[in-house]
Amino acid sequence: MQQIKQFIRRVFSSKKLRTILTVLALLSSTAILGYLVYSQREILLSYDWKIHWIYFIPIFGLYTLNLVLVSYVWARILEALGIQASFLVHFRNYSISNLMKRIPGTVWYIAWRTQSYNSELGASPRLVSLASGIELAVFGISTVLISLLFSIKTILEDSLKVWGLAGILGACLFLFVPGVQKRFFSWAGELNQTVRVTDLLKWTGVYILTRLVGGTMLFLVASLFIELPFQLLYAIIGIHSLVAALSLVVFFLPSNLGFTEVGVSLLLSAYIPSSFAVIIVIVNRLLVLLFDLIWGAGLFYFKGRGPH
């Protein structure tokens, strides 16, 4: 394990190698995009396409809004840990690290973040890793809360969902116990430091907003192909967050094995025909990948420096 860590550290400490890996992530995302279209070509070709193109504009707008919101929280977390930079630097790094998530294995996007901030700002890799852990915990808490608010009936129908969400919430909240935090901060080289509860509540609040925005985006993607009653927005927001919360169970696996796509399509099929549900999930993932590429590639050469 130590040899693996040293290898990853050597790879990401080189600016040239980080650039190569970023380009590979761009190419990987493009390849995945192409593979998804090819692998699902029978479903896509068999569908009688009558698309409401006008929805593409708000869909892209909502994706961008979500990207700005999560980047804002990421910037505030780093700032709370003493890592100062302009918001544009954080936004750029966050957008590119999104592409790293397309490479199999959880470690890549965290490793890219740690070494990028280390080389550009001199930030401790352990401190940036800790920031990623805090971000993940805030994400987990927000998804569980929205799931409980919008999908409580679906959750109570399955004891596995109840225990899964309880476990995720418990694990995320455990990380915010002051004594536990001090241990993590000590590991990161910051003695007797903790994150303020007020900050955690603010970040969770923003992430709750991102869950609402993300669920609305999925609703609009569905509206590209089928007219949906506005009342269904409530259920789709719940489905979107419920699957996101439960996907944390497989977060550290090399791949989530299509957990998100399968989960969303199965839950959506309770409200709309299953054939539509499958197409909606496929197109939603295609659009997210495409938008990741647009922002990641667009900001790849952006250079930003300096404190707020």
Buried (B, 14 or more C-beta within 10 A) or exposed (E): EEEEEEEBBEBBBEEEEBEEBBEBBBEBBBEBBEEBEEEBEEEBEEBEEEEEEEBBEBBBEBBBBBBEBBBBBBBBBBBBBEBBBBBBBBBBBBBBBBBBBBBEBBBBBBBBBBBBBBBBBEBBBBBBBBBBBBBBBBBBBBBBBBBBBBBEEBBEEEEEBEEBBEEBBEEBBEBBEEEEBBEBBEEBEBEEBBBEEEBBEBBBEBBBBBBBBBBBBBBBBBBBBBEBEEEBBBBBBBBBBBBBBBBBBEEEEEEBEEBBBBBBBBBBBEBBEEEBBBBBBBBBBBBBBBBBBBBBBEBBEEEBEEEE
